[in-house]
């Protein structure tokens, strides 16, 4: 059973666009975040420890070296020979545009790198940065702006110390799409105080604004975070696997087929993961979503636009 039979995955999109596999290579370029350095706050998001998802989070070798290391792993694993430079760790537009151009150009100088995927916050994409990304698009390069929204509910965003609200996301999406820059929005399912209804509402609000790609993540508890302290105290209960699969399946069915799912789950190394333990094994999650879609006779877009009024009630 193939997930891509039911979902418009990034792998499926890349094959259609390039005629072959294209993989993202994660890069840590030494950025920080405005809610870590005191500009917006300190401590970062309550769930965030970048070492849990970024392979280079503890160190930042030269970009070319990071790409070569990732290239060796991906070639052994999948045989892919074309890549996107994925600027992943922390806020990858949080610098002067001159510095950003220099960093992005280093990655694009690699002959098998066909474009960029830039992860950032909705409050860190000024016009000069968007113009820079649009310029790469005009050269024929693949460019994705990955915006970490997580939730459309301002109360939740404040609770997890995001340092921005939905209004900043709305403005960033409109500005990016006006320049023809594809937007991939990150959403977290299972944030404190949120359930399936919140996930549906957030998805509908994002789709209403317009989006080109989505990443879904179950919230997981990793060491060294405020969330870990809340979990140990019994103040936070993570989703069970069947809960996440059910919610993710519904969100996929509600999402139009032309939206690309860059990710449907998130993982953390077992040495860092506290809960839920199933987040260490992504294929259990992905196979569960594929099985749920197939068992219900569904594919992405089957319920697109259905029960919007109910979801927003």
Secondary structure, 3 states (H helix, E strand, C coil): CCHHHCCCEHHHHHHHHHCCCCEEEEECCCCCCCCCCCCCCCCCCCCCCHHHCCCCCCCCCCHHHHHHHHHHHHHHHCCCCCEEEEECCCCCCCCCHHHHHHHHHHHHCCCCEEEEEEEECCCCCCHHHHHHHHHHHHCCCEEEEEEEEECCCHHHHHHCCCCCCHHHHHHHHHHHHHCCCEEEEEEEECCCCCCHHHHHHHHHHHHHHCCCEEEEEECCEECCCHHHHHHHCCCCCCCCHHHHHHHHHHHHHHCCCCCEEEECCCCCCCCCEEECHHHHCHHHHHHHHHHHHHHCCCCCCCCCCCCHHHHHC
